[in-house]
Amino acid sequence: MIPKADYQIFYSLLENTMTNKKAVLLSGILSSITAVFTIPLHALQLGDASLFSVMNEPLKSHIEVLLPNNLTTPAHTIHARLASQSAFYQAGVEPVTILQHLRFKTVTHPNGKAYIEVSSTQPIREPFLNFVIETEWPTGRLLRQYTLLLDPPAPTSTPPTLDLDATQYQIAGNSSESQTNSAASQHHQPSSTQTETYTIKANDTLWEIARDVRPNKSISIQQMMIALQALNPHAFINDNINLLKRGKVLRVPSTAQIAVITPQESSELLAAQTNDPNTLTAPPLDATHQASPIASNSQNSADRLTIVTRVDPTARGNSASQTHTSEVAYNSTLTVTQEQLDKAKRENDELKSRLNDLQAQINTLKRLLVLKDEQMARLQARLEELEAPETVPQQSLTQVP
């Protein structure tokens, strides 16, 4: 039998050994976790991000590169890029689609300091960007998360106006003869700023023409309509935006010419003309030929004489006038309806896009919660395993004679 005093000493040593074993294991786990999140004091680091763009503009931001004095790393050896999806999920950040358009470039400032230039290939229409950047250099690698808050664009203080640059919207020729030239002659002799032309056909509306000939969808149909009217006054009767002359050739304005007026201003101008009872829409009137001998006696008002012959009260009477009025009202209603449908479609598409983004974020959060639960379960099981008493040494002690 082992003396009671020796047994107590042996049991005390065994208990200290088990306690030290737990401490060493926990210390190893904490050291591993700390190594993931700790950056060496003498390694490259990333500073704050400076933002130089607002919403609806391509992103432009600079991230400061902090180099310690003892680290001689040329700027061209520092490579930055968007982190992998696994790094995003570990940081709890959703890798949304817009982040794929970000570009990273290491630049050296004239003062010798380096920074990472972050830009985008498309305008950023979200109020904030949340992303993880991965930076590599010959002796290390660094991950860091950034959140950029974009300010909305500054509102314009210019009141609605149609005071367009006369040099940009100058019509070829000053006489009435230049307005009555055939479509073929205008196609063969375009002006220096002309990029495209369109010949007005029967049943054409300015809404449809503007929708089809606008350079891109960033330009609203209302902008295009106002620009077409300003550039082609000879194609409208009494400067009425809804009264087109069939056969006239429209010069399509350039993007710079269209940008003279904002979408909001163009909508206000179009609404003012549409709501005016004297500017109801009508089908394009024929301006390609003159159907009456009387029209040939006047050179200065050839187009208007053609219109008069098409609305002969002695030939049509009151019934024709009523039919024309009904058609004008129908075309006006159709134009407004087309505008409302187009606006509703754009808003619906935007809402669907935002809903898809929110659903994707919810799915990501669910996956992160599952991962957290699994990680907590593993840690809890490991902790219970460490805290479980080891009875094998005690049994061996009781069996000693």
Secondary structure, DSSP 4 states (H G I P E B T S, - for coil): ---HHHHHHHHHHHHHHHHHHHHHHHHHHHHHHHHHH---TTS-EEEEEEE---TTEEEEEEEEEE--TT----GGG-EEEEPPHHHHHHTT----GGGGGEEEEEEE-TTS-EEEEEEEEEEE-SSEEEEEEEEEETTEEEEEEEEEEPPPPPPP-PPP-----TTTSPPS-SSHHHHT--HHHHHHS--TT---EEE--TT--HHHHHHHH-S-TTS-HHHHHHHHHHH-GGGBGGG-TTEEEETPEEEPPPHHHHTTS-HHHHHHHHHHHHHSGGG--EEEEE-SS--SGGGGG-STTHHHHHHHHHS-HHHHHHHHHHHHHHHHHHHHHHHHHHHHHHHHHHHHHHHHHHHHHHHHHHHHHHHHHHHHHHHHHHHHHHHHHHHS---HHHHHHHT--
